[in-house]
Structures are given as structure tokens and as C-alpha cells.
Amino acid sequence: MKNRATFEPSRYSELAELGRADADLWIYSQRLKGYTIDQITALIALPKTAGGLGLKIGSSTVYRRIQSELGRRVELSDFKRDELRALELDRLDGIMLGALELAGKSHDPDEWGVVSPRDEKNRLVAMQTVLRISESRRKLLGLDAPLQVEAEVTTIDATDAAVLDLVEAVRAADRAAKNRG
């Protein structure tokens, strides 16, 4: 049984007219316009007369199509790359503001002075969300770049060891001669 969530021109006559590459480009362009994956999925389901593709596909397929289109656009212009990065940062900022508000919200204790465990759990989840968003932002901005360490590795074989022993013996003999005379 074939997955209904994939674009197959033989299965969808509308897509046969449009073509897979054009459909992927259309989906990608909606993402660049700022639509979320779920919004794009809903747009695709709209009839063509309403600006959609008239198809029913899942959000995971939309996500895969966007990723594949991004993969084909490895050589995006710096402007487009910066534009997409700014768009993602704006989205992360919006989510983070809500999570920070919930994480910092003080919950009123009940009449016995007890704060609901549910309130505390919600605060912890919000804090974890803030941390995940922060990680995403750092990755997006390249702040978590690995440290570069320069190291010189010297290997000593038996010949090198013998030469070092001779050099040390000559130095010791020089020191002994200086001490005597």
C-alpha cells in the first residue's frame, strides 16, 4: 500500500500538471513567506481556486519536502540564507517569550500555602522549553562551533630514543667537566 502522504503524479492528477519539483518549490516558498508546517499543510488542502494545491498530505511530508528543497538549495545566496535565518530566529523568539513568561510566573499558593504540583510541573516544562530554544538559537547562529585546537604530535622510535640518550650523556659529561675545572 502506498503512502498517501507522498507526492505521486500518477496518483494525483493535479500534481501531474504542476510537477513534483514545482510543488516542492511552492511548499518551500510558503515556508519562506513565514507559514508554519501546519499552515502549509492546510494551504495545500485548499482548492487551487483558493490558492492551494487541492491535495491532502501530512505535515511530516511537508516538512520532508521543505528539507529536500533546502538540500537542493545548498548554494543559497547569502541574502536568502540570512533572510531564512532571521525568519527562524523570529519564530524562536516568539516561542521563547511565551515560555519565559510561563517559567517566570509565580503561582499563588492555595489557602494552605501549597503551590500546586501541576503549576510547578508547567514551570519546569517551560524552563526546559527555554533551554531547547536557546540551543536551537545557538546552533542557528553558529555559536556552538567546535573549538579548534592545534596540537603537534611527536613520536619517538628506538633510534630517536638512542640519540636522546647520547645527547643527555654528552650534556652530563659537559657538566661534569665544568664542575671539575
KEGU-672826 format. One record per residue (C-alpha): residue in one letter; y, z, x. Coordinates in Angstrom, 3 decimals. Example, Ala and Ser with C-alpha at 12.3 -4.5 7.8 and 13.67 -1.06 7.14 Angstrom:
<nodes>
- type Y Z X
- a -4.500 7.800 12.300 .
- s -1.060 7.140 13.670 .
</nodes>
This chain:
<nodes>
- type Y Z X
- m 0.000 0.000 0.000 .
- k 3.376 -0.974 1.398 .
- n 6.204 1.493 1.653 .
- r 8.851 0.680 -1.000 .
- a 11.487 2.183 1.260 .
- t 11.434 -0.712 3.724 .
- f 13.408 -3.911 3.586 .
- e 10.984 -6.764 2.980 .
- p 12.479 -10.078 1.879 .
- s 9.191 -11.123 0.304 .
- r 9.271 -8.013 -1.881 .
- y 12.958 -8.057 -2.805 .
- s 14.342 -11.444 -3.755 .
- e 17.917 -10.140 -3.473 .
- l 17.342 -9.274 0.134 .
- a 15.790 -12.654 0.842 .
- e 19.208 -14.129 0.069 .
- l 21.013 -11.583 2.187 .
- g 18.546 -11.314 5.082 .
- r 17.470 -8.167 6.843 .
- a 19.980 -8.408 9.673 .
- d 22.828 -8.810 7.200 .
- a 21.545 -5.894 5.123 .
- d 21.343 -3.695 8.215 .
- l 24.865 -4.736 9.154 .
- w 26.075 -3.964 5.606 .
- i 24.459 -0.498 5.747 .
- y 25.923 0.145 9.188 .
- s 29.374 -0.944 8.052 .
- q 29.215 1.568 5.188 .
- r 28.477 4.301 7.735 .
- l 31.467 3.197 9.806 .
- k 33.612 3.446 6.676 .
- g 32.704 7.138 6.587 .
- y 29.972 7.222 3.937 .
- t 27.143 9.728 4.352 .
- i 23.498 8.646 4.396 .
- d 23.045 9.830 0.794 .
- q 26.171 8.000 -0.356 .
- i 24.980 4.796 1.313 .
- t 21.590 5.189 -0.372 .
- a 23.364 5.475 -3.730 .
- l 25.570 2.466 -2.935 .
- i 22.546 0.332 -2.083 .
- a 21.096 1.102 -5.500 .
- l 24.252 -0.177 -7.222 .
- p 24.042 -3.722 -8.607 .
- k 25.567 -6.477 -6.491 .
- t 28.307 -6.905 -9.072 .
- a 29.346 -3.301 -8.367 .
- g 29.354 -3.780 -4.577 .
- g 25.811 -2.643 -3.795 .
- l 22.607 -4.417 -2.899 .
- g 20.723 -3.587 -6.088 .
- l 17.835 -2.043 -4.122 .
- k 16.118 1.310 -4.319 .
- i 15.352 2.589 -0.867 .
- g 15.164 6.102 0.518 .
- s 17.712 7.876 2.661 .
- s 15.261 8.059 5.572 .
- t 15.108 4.247 5.573 .
- v 18.894 4.060 5.502 .
- y 19.002 6.417 8.475 .
- r 16.446 4.288 10.384 .
- r 18.403 1.107 9.624 .
- i 21.619 2.676 10.935 .
- q 19.837 3.860 14.075 .
- s 18.311 0.433 14.665 .
- e 21.696 -1.238 14.200 .
- l 23.207 1.252 16.651 .
- g 20.423 0.389 19.075 .
- r 21.336 -3.278 18.797 .
- r 24.941 -2.384 19.479 .
- v 24.446 -0.636 22.773 .
- e 27.307 -2.668 24.119 .
- l 29.827 -1.491 21.538 .
- s 33.398 -1.804 22.604 .
- d 34.931 1.419 23.823 .
- f 37.242 1.396 20.821 .
- k 34.395 1.210 18.287 .
- r 32.396 3.828 20.178 .
- d 35.400 6.152 20.225 .
- e 36.031 5.449 16.543 .
- l 32.445 6.329 15.637 .
- r 32.556 9.439 17.838 .
- a 35.796 10.560 16.138 .
- l 34.237 9.991 12.713 .
- e 31.209 12.114 13.588 .
- l 33.443 14.820 15.067 .
- d 35.478 14.926 11.843 .
- r 32.304 15.367 9.817 .
- l 31.077 18.120 12.111 .
- d 34.477 19.825 11.879 .
- g 34.338 19.822 8.083 .
- i 30.862 21.329 8.024 .
- m 31.794 23.864 10.676 .
- l 34.849 25.083 8.754 .
- g 32.698 25.912 5.745 .
- a 30.061 27.598 7.888 .
- l 32.669 29.619 9.808 .
- e 34.216 30.773 6.555 .
- l 30.851 31.990 5.292 .
- a 29.873 33.501 8.656 .
- g 33.123 35.472 8.907 .
- k 33.221 36.515 5.270 .
- s 32.950 40.261 4.805 .
- h 30.704 41.196 1.959 .
- d 31.583 44.127 -0.198 .
- p 29.002 46.880 -0.374 .
- d 27.731 47.899 -3.762 .
- e 28.571 51.264 -5.331 .
- w 26.084 52.987 -2.978 .
- g 27.647 51.480 0.130 .
- v 24.846 48.957 0.748 .
- v 25.513 45.340 1.616 .
- s 23.030 43.001 0.001 .
- p 20.371 41.694 2.427 .
- r 20.902 38.285 0.820 .
- d 24.570 38.349 1.870 .
- e 23.581 39.271 5.416 .
- k 20.956 36.519 5.476 .
- n 23.539 33.974 4.311 .
- r 25.886 35.088 7.087 .
- l 23.131 34.729 9.698 .
- v 22.246 31.252 8.421 .
- a 25.921 30.291 8.578 .
- m 26.148 31.567 12.145 .
- q 23.072 29.550 13.118 .
- t 24.634 26.501 11.484 .
- v 27.811 27.024 13.521 .
- l 25.728 27.158 16.708 .
- r 23.841 23.947 15.818 .
- i 27.096 22.156 15.011 .
- s 28.557 23.376 18.284 .
- e 25.529 21.955 20.138 .
- s 25.956 18.639 18.330 .
- r 29.638 18.512 19.248 .
- r 28.888 19.255 22.912 .
- k 26.269 16.504 23.007 .
- l 28.580 14.039 21.279 .
- l 31.392 14.800 23.695 .
- g 29.078 14.817 26.736 .
- l 29.969 18.389 27.636 .
- d 26.357 19.327 28.307 .
- a 25.972 16.838 31.118 .
- p 23.419 17.971 33.660 .
- l 24.734 19.443 36.888 .
- q 24.363 17.220 39.895 .
- v 23.056 18.970 42.958 .
- e 22.953 17.349 46.358 .
- a 20.069 18.535 48.452 .
- e 18.792 17.425 51.808 .
- v 15.115 17.908 52.325 .
- t 13.817 18.081 55.844 .
- t 10.121 18.044 56.530 .
- i 8.759 19.318 59.798 .
- d 5.482 17.969 61.071 .
- a 3.453 19.167 64.062 .
- t 5.417 17.063 66.563 .
- d 8.751 18.393 65.265 .
- a 7.428 21.951 65.472 .
- a 6.333 21.420 69.107 .
- v 9.776 20.014 70.020 .
- l 11.499 23.002 68.347 .
- d 9.235 25.390 70.274 .
- l 10.180 23.631 73.581 .
- v 13.900 23.782 72.723 .
- e 13.588 27.502 71.949 .
- a 11.685 28.090 75.212 .
- v 14.418 26.287 77.220 .
- r 17.137 28.362 75.477 .
- a 15.224 31.567 76.180 .
- a 14.876 30.587 79.854 .
- d 18.632 29.854 79.995 .
- r 19.458 33.259 78.520 .
- a 17.121 34.989 80.947 .
- a 18.677 33.151 83.916 .
- k 22.224 34.104 82.769 .
- n 21.202 37.752 82.368 .
- r 19.755 37.846 85.943 .
- g 22.523 36.258 87.757 .
</nodes>
